[in-house]
Amino acid sequence: MSEQHLAVVTGASSGIGAATAKLLAAQGFTVICAARREDRLRAVADEIGGIPVVCDVTSDADVTRLAEVIADHGGRLDVLINNAGGALGLQPVAEADVEQWRSMFESNVIGTLKVTKALLPALVAAQGAGIIVNVGSVAGYLAYEGGAGYTVAKHGVQVMTETLRLELWDQPVRITEIAPGMVQTEEFALTRFGGDQARADAVYAGVPGPLVAQDVAEAIVWMATRPAHVNVDLMVIKPRAQAALHKVHRLT
């Protein structure tokens, strides 16, 4: 790229976020890597020559600081990957942990809202090159037993994405969503089950070829690098073994 093209990736310290940051850097973007864990964040940023910003997307002060970093780099943002979020627990609604539900809604929905609101002027300033890719989930379109807290949050991301596209129809910024199915990463299931490695491993047991972070990152970067007149509204990406949320082929 002949001029600096700037990208922001939230949740960039691991998993899909880290893989996406690395691929964007390989495409020539200067990547602002935003995440809560400073040590892991700096490791990713150092590897790709990126800019680390310690940021909890639910914190007004942190999101303001993120916007200030963009302002310091010219005030124009080409790509925003809203990836921060995650799942907690697998209880039925009748036994729901209210604090886990609140945490999932805050990180997936309110965090995405805060970052988008703060960075939208810089995306518009990219004069047609700006694009938002919200990392949703197939759980944003379907329901499954035990997953209500997470599906509520991801349905929120889906509806926010669609609404934003309607509201910004006359603005020079594209609004897109990727909805992954089963993705095996280091931490997603482990976090969901409070560090219980056995339960986390059981999610993927016997599945021939679940998606990995790289698969989703490649799809995200493809979406983000389409010509300025092309808007990929939604990409649903699943492993071949997953026909639906509840129907997964297992060898064991």
C-alpha positions as CSV (number, residue, x, y, z in Angstrom):
1,M,0.0,0.0,0.0
2,S,1.4,3.4,-1.0
3,E,-0.2,5.2,2.0
4,Q,-0.9,4.2,5.5
5,H,-4.0,2.1,5.9
6,L,-5.1,1.7,9.4
7,A,-7.0,-1.2,11.0
8,V,-8.3,-1.8,14.5
9,V,-8.9,-5.3,15.9
10,T,-10.5,-5.7,19.3
11,G,-9.9,-8.8,21.3
12,A,-6.6,-9.0,19.5
13,S,-4.5,-10.8,22.1
14,S,-5.6,-14.4,21.1
15,G,-7.7,-16.5,18.9
16,I,-9.6,-15.0,16.0
17,G,-8.5,-11.5,16.9
18,A,-4.8,-12.3,16.9
19,A,-5.0,-14.3,13.7
20,T,-6.9,-11.4,12.0
21,A,-4.4,-8.8,13.2
22,K,-1.5,-10.8,11.8
23,L,-3.2,-11.3,8.4
24,L,-4.2,-7.6,8.1
25,A,-0.5,-6.7,8.8
26,A,0.6,-9.1,6.1
27,Q,-1.8,-7.3,3.7
28,G,0.0,-4.0,4.5
29,F,-2.2,-2.5,7.2
30,T,-0.9,-0.7,10.2
31,V,-2.9,-2.6,12.9
32,I,-4.0,-1.2,16.2
33,C,-4.3,-4.2,18.4
34,A,-6.8,-3.7,21.3
35,A,-7.3,-6.1,24.2
36,R,-7.3,-6.3,27.9
37,R,-4.3,-8.5,28.6
38,E,-1.3,-6.3,28.1
39,D,1.4,-9.0,28.0
40,R,-0.3,-11.1,25.3
41,L,-1.4,-8.0,23.4
42,R,2.1,-6.6,23.2
43,A,3.4,-10.0,22.0
44,V,1.0,-9.9,19.1
45,A,1.7,-6.3,18.3
46,D,5.4,-6.7,18.5
47,E,5.3,-9.7,16.1
48,I,3.5,-7.7,13.4
49,G,4.8,-4.2,14.0
50,G,1.4,-3.1,15.3
51,I,0.3,-0.6,17.9
52,P,-0.9,-2.1,21.2
53,V,-3.7,-0.4,23.1
54,V,-4.8,-1.9,26.3
55,C,-8.5,-1.7,26.1
56,D,-11.5,-3.1,27.8
57,V,-14.3,-2.4,25.3
58,T,-16.8,-2.0,28.1
59,S,-14.8,0.9,29.6
60,D,-15.6,4.4,28.4
61,A,-12.1,5.6,29.3
62,D,-10.4,2.8,27.4
63,V,-12.5,3.3,24.3
64,T,-11.8,7.0,24.4
65,R,-8.1,6.3,24.5
66,L,-8.5,4.0,21.5
67,A,-10.1,6.8,19.5
68,E,-7.3,9.1,20.6
69,V,-4.7,6.8,19.2
70,I,-6.5,6.8,15.8
71,A,-6.6,10.6,15.9
72,D,-2.9,10.7,16.6
73,H,-2.4,8.6,13.4
74,G,-4.3,10.9,11.1
75,G,-7.9,10.4,12.2
76,R,-8.8,8.0,9.4
77,L,-9.7,4.4,9.9
78,D,-10.0,1.9,7.1
79,V,-11.0,-1.2,8.9
80,L,-12.7,-2.0,12.3
81,I,-12.9,-5.6,13.4
82,N,-15.3,-5.8,16.4
83,N,-14.1,-9.1,17.7
84,A,-14.1,-8.7,21.5
85,G,-16.7,-10.8,23.3
86,G,-17.2,-14.4,24.3
87,A,-19.4,-17.0,26.0
88,L,-19.8,-17.9,29.7
89,G,-21.6,-20.9,31.0
90,L,-24.1,-23.4,29.6
91,Q,-27.0,-23.2,32.1
92,P,-30.6,-23.4,31.1
93,V,-32.6,-20.2,31.5
94,A,-34.2,-21.4,34.7
95,E,-30.8,-21.7,36.3
96,A,-29.1,-18.7,34.6
97,D,-26.3,-16.9,36.3
98,V,-27.4,-13.3,35.9
99,E,-23.9,-11.9,36.3
100,Q,-22.7,-14.1,33.4
101,W,-25.5,-12.9,31.2
102,R,-24.7,-9.3,32.1
103,S,-21.0,-9.8,31.3
104,M,-21.8,-11.5,28.0
105,F,-24.2,-8.7,27.0
106,E,-21.7,-6.0,28.1
107,S,-18.7,-7.5,26.2
108,N,-20.5,-8.6,23.0
109,V,-23.2,-5.9,22.6
110,I,-22.3,-2.8,24.7
111,G,-18.6,-3.1,23.9
112,T,-19.3,-3.4,20.2
113,L,-21.6,-0.4,20.5
114,K,-19.1,1.8,22.3
115,V,-16.2,1.0,20.0
116,T,-18.4,1.5,16.9
117,K,-19.8,4.8,18.2
118,A,-16.4,6.2,19.1
119,L,-14.6,5.2,15.9
120,L,-17.4,5.8,13.3
121,P,-16.2,9.3,12.5
122,A,-12.7,8.0,11.6
123,L,-14.3,5.3,9.4
124,V,-16.4,7.9,7.6
125,A,-13.3,10.0,7.1
126,A,-11.8,7.1,5.1
127,Q,-14.1,8.4,2.3
128,G,-15.6,5.1,1.2
129,A,-12.7,2.8,2.2
130,G,-14.1,2.4,5.7
131,I,-15.5,-1.0,6.8
132,I,-16.8,-2.5,10.0
133,V,-16.7,-6.3,10.4
134,N,-18.6,-7.4,13.4
135,V,-17.7,-10.9,14.6
136,G,-21.0,-12.5,15.4
137,S,-21.9,-16.2,15.5
138,V,-24.3,-18.7,14.1
139,A,-25.7,-18.4,17.7
140,G,-26.9,-14.9,16.6
141,Y,-29.4,-16.6,14.3
142,L,-30.5,-19.8,16.1
143,A,-31.1,-21.0,19.6
144,Y,-29.9,-24.0,21.5
145,E,-30.5,-25.4,25.0
146,G,-28.2,-24.0,27.6
147,G,-26.9,-21.2,25.3
148,A,-29.6,-18.5,25.9
149,G,-27.2,-16.0,27.5
150,Y,-24.8,-16.2,24.6
151,T,-27.4,-16.4,21.9
152,V,-29.2,-13.3,23.3
153,A,-25.9,-11.4,23.1
154,K,-25.1,-12.6,19.6
155,H,-28.6,-11.9,18.4
156,G,-28.0,-8.4,19.7
157,V,-24.8,-8.1,17.6
158,Q,-26.7,-9.3,14.6
159,V,-29.6,-6.8,15.0
160,M,-27.2,-3.9,15.8
161,T,-25.3,-4.7,12.6
162,E,-28.4,-4.8,10.4
163,T,-29.8,-1.6,12.0
164,L,-26.5,0.2,11.6
165,R,-26.5,-0.7,7.9
166,L,-30.0,0.8,7.5
167,E,-29.1,4.0,9.4
168,L,-25.8,4.6,7.5
169,W,-27.1,3.7,4.0
170,D,-26.0,7.1,2.7
171,Q,-22.7,7.2,4.5
172,P,-19.3,6.1,3.0
173,V,-18.8,3.1,5.3
174,R,-19.7,-0.5,4.9
175,I,-21.3,-2.6,7.6
176,T,-20.7,-6.3,7.6
177,E,-20.9,-9.4,9.9
178,I,-19.2,-12.8,9.9
179,A,-21.1,-15.5,11.8
180,P,-18.8,-18.5,12.6
181,G,-19.9,-21.9,13.7
182,M,-17.7,-24.3,15.6
183,V,-14.2,-22.8,16.0
184,Q,-11.6,-24.5,18.1
185,T,-9.3,-21.9,19.7
186,E,-7.1,-22.0,22.8
187,E,-9.5,-20.2,25.0
188,F,-13.2,-19.9,23.9
189,A,-14.5,-23.1,25.4
190,L,-12.1,-23.0,28.3
191,T,-13.3,-19.5,29.3
192,R,-16.9,-20.6,28.8
193,F,-16.5,-23.5,31.3
194,G,-14.5,-21.5,33.8
195,G,-11.1,-23.2,33.1
196,D,-12.5,-26.8,33.1
197,Q,-10.2,-28.3,30.4
198,A,-12.1,-31.6,30.2
199,R,-15.4,-29.8,29.5
200,A,-13.7,-27.6,27.0
201,D,-12.1,-30.5,25.2
202,A,-15.4,-32.4,25.1
203,V,-16.9,-29.7,22.8
204,Y,-14.6,-30.7,20.0
205,A,-14.1,-34.4,20.8
206,G,-14.3,-36.5,17.7
207,V,-15.1,-33.6,15.4
208,P,-13.2,-34.1,12.1
209,G,-11.8,-30.7,11.3
210,P,-13.4,-28.0,13.3
211,L,-12.6,-24.5,12.1
212,V,-9.6,-22.8,13.6
213,A,-8.9,-19.1,14.1
214,Q,-6.9,-18.8,10.9
215,D,-10.0,-20.0,8.9
216,V,-12.1,-17.3,10.3
217,A,-9.4,-14.6,10.0
218,E,-8.9,-15.4,6.3
219,A,-12.6,-14.9,5.8
220,I,-12.7,-11.6,7.7
221,V,-9.7,-10.2,5.8
222,W,-11.3,-11.2,2.5
223,M,-14.5,-9.3,3.5
224,A,-12.5,-6.3,4.7
225,T,-10.5,-6.0,1.5
226,R,-13.2,-6.2,-1.1
227,P,-13.5,-3.1,-3.4
228,A,-15.2,-0.1,-1.8
229,H,-18.5,-0.6,-3.7
230,V,-18.8,-4.2,-2.4
231,N,-20.6,-4.9,0.9
232,V,-20.6,-8.5,2.1
233,D,-23.6,-8.1,4.4
234,L,-23.2,-11.5,6.1
235,M,-20.9,-14.5,5.9
236,V,-21.8,-17.7,7.7
237,I,-18.8,-20.0,8.0
238,K,-18.9,-23.5,9.6
239,P,-16.8,-26.6,9.4
240,R,-18.0,-29.3,7.0
241,A,-18.8,-31.5,10.0
242,Q,-21.4,-29.0,11.4
243,A,-24.7,-29.1,9.6
244,A,-26.4,-27.1,12.3
245,L,-25.7,-26.0,15.9
246,H,-27.2,-29.2,17.2
247,K,-26.1,-31.5,14.4
248,V,-22.3,-32.2,14.4
249,H,-20.6,-35.2,12.9
250,R,-18.3,-36.9,15.4
251,L,-16.0,-39.9,14.8
252,T,-16.2,-41.0,18.4
